[in-house]
Amino acid sequence: MFLISASTFTAIQGVNALGWVLPPFIILAGQNHLASWYESSGFPPDWAIAVTENGWTTNKIAVDWIRHFNKHT
């Protein structure tokens, strides 16, 4: 089980017609990454986690997601 507070977050998913799924790209509201997100959250290691002020995507995050997409395709 993954525990996320009630704050705003965005999950970008990629799925093809055959059902092949990219690891999620999670955008959390915040200013810094917390070590606990990686150590005790239960997130699989191939999930990408990013932060923005409001938990929404930005131009920079969009480029990071394209890199994530390229890495897993």
C-alpha positions in Angstrom: 0.0 0.0 0.0 1.2 3.5 -0.9 0.5 6.3 1.6 0.3 9.8 0.2 -1.1 12.7 2.1 -4.2 14.5 0.9 -2.0 17.2 -0.8 -2.2 17.7 -4.5 -0.2 15.3 -6.8 -0.1 14.3 -10.4 0.6 10.9 -11.8 1.6 10.6 -15.5 1.0 7.1 -16.9 1.9 5.6 -20.2 0.1 2.4 -21.5 0.0 1.0 -25.0 -2.7 -1.0 -26.8 -1.1 -4.3 -25.8 -1.2 -3.4 -22.1 2.5 -2.6 -21.7 2.8 0.0 -18.9 5.5 2.5 -18.2 6.6 3.0 -14.6 4.6 6.0 -13.2 6.0 9.5 -13.0 4.7 11.0 -9.8 4.7 14.8 -9.2 4.2 15.8 -5.6 3.5 19.3 -4.2 6.6 20.5 -2.4 10.0 22.0 -2.7 12.4 19.1 -1.8 12.5 15.4 -2.2 12.3 13.5 1.1 14.5 10.4 1.7 11.5 8.6 3.2 9.8 8.7 -0.2 12.4 6.3 -1.5 13.2 4.3 1.7 9.9 3.5 3.4 7.1 4.6 1.0 6.8 1.4 -0.8 7.3 3.1 -4.2 9.0 0.7 -6.6 12.5 1.9 -7.5 11.7 2.4 -11.2 8.9 5.0 -10.4 10.0 8.6 -11.0 9.2 11.2 -8.3 9.4 14.9 -8.9 8.3 18.0 -7.0 6.7 21.2 -8.0 5.2 24.0 -5.9 1.6 22.9 -6.6 2.0 19.2 -7.6 1.3 20.0 -11.2 3.5 19.5 -14.3 5.7 22.2 -15.6 7.8 22.6 -18.8 10.8 21.2 -16.9 8.9 18.3 -15.6 7.5 17.6 -19.1 11.1 17.3 -20.4 12.0 15.0 -17.4 9.0 12.8 -18.2 10.2 12.5 -21.9 13.5 11.3 -20.5 11.7 8.8 -18.3 9.7 7.7 -21.3 12.8 7.2 -23.4 14.6 5.3 -20.7 11.7 2.8 -20.4 10.9 2.4 -24.1 
